[in-house]
Amino acid sequence: MPAGQTVSVLGFVKDSVGIQRVEFRVGHEGTFSAASGAAFWEAQIKLPPGHHAIFVRAIDETGLQSTVRFHLVAQ
């Protein structure tokens, strides 16, 4: 992805009781931010050059949550 430019990261999550919200975080430290949408979600991110871990957390209607991690390279 292009470094220094804001890009959209899109995703889809599914749960048997319904998704309440989706949050994301860039890197291993810091707080999660709200993504737009729920089952179909979008996050706007801007990354400096380098390798970055992106964490996405989905919370369902009962409060259960699941987090996944993927990596992006900005150049």
N, C-alpha and C positions, 0 to 999 in steps of 0.2 A: 504494500500500500504506500501511497506517497507520504513522505515525512512532512510534518508541519502543516498539513491540510486536514480540515475536518471531513471525515467520511462517515457514512452510515454503515453500521453493522446490524444485520437483520437476522432474526431467528424465529423458531417455532418451538413451543413446548406444549406438552399434553399431560393431562392428569385425569384420573377417574372421577374426581369431584369438582374440578374446575380450578383454573389458575387465578389467584387473587392479584399478584403483581410479579414483575421481573425486575431485577436489579443487576448492576454490573460494576466492576471495579477493574482498573488497570493497575497491574502489579500486585505484589504480595502484601503490601501495607496499605493502610487508609480505609476509608469507609466506602460502602456501596452507594451508588447513585441509582435513582429510578430510571428505568427504561420507559419509553413510550409504548403503550399497549400492554397486553397480557399474553394470551396464547401466541399471537403474532406480535412480536416486539421489535423495537428499533432503538439503537443507542447511537448517539453522535459522539465520536471520539477524535482526538487530535493527538498524534504521537510524534515525539522527536525520533531522529534516526536510531535504529537499533532493533533488538529483539525484545518483545513485550509479551507478558502473560496477561490474558484477559480472563477474568472470572465472571460467570453469569450465574445468578442465583434465582431460582423460581420458587415462589411461595404459593401453596395451594390454599383453598378456602378453609381448610382445617388448621392451617398454620404450619404444616409440614413443609420442609424446604429441601431442595437439592441444588448442589453447586457443581458446575462443570468448568474446566479450564481449557483454553486453547491458546495458541501462540500466533502472533502476527509479527511480520518483519516490516518495518518502515524504512524506506530508503529514498 
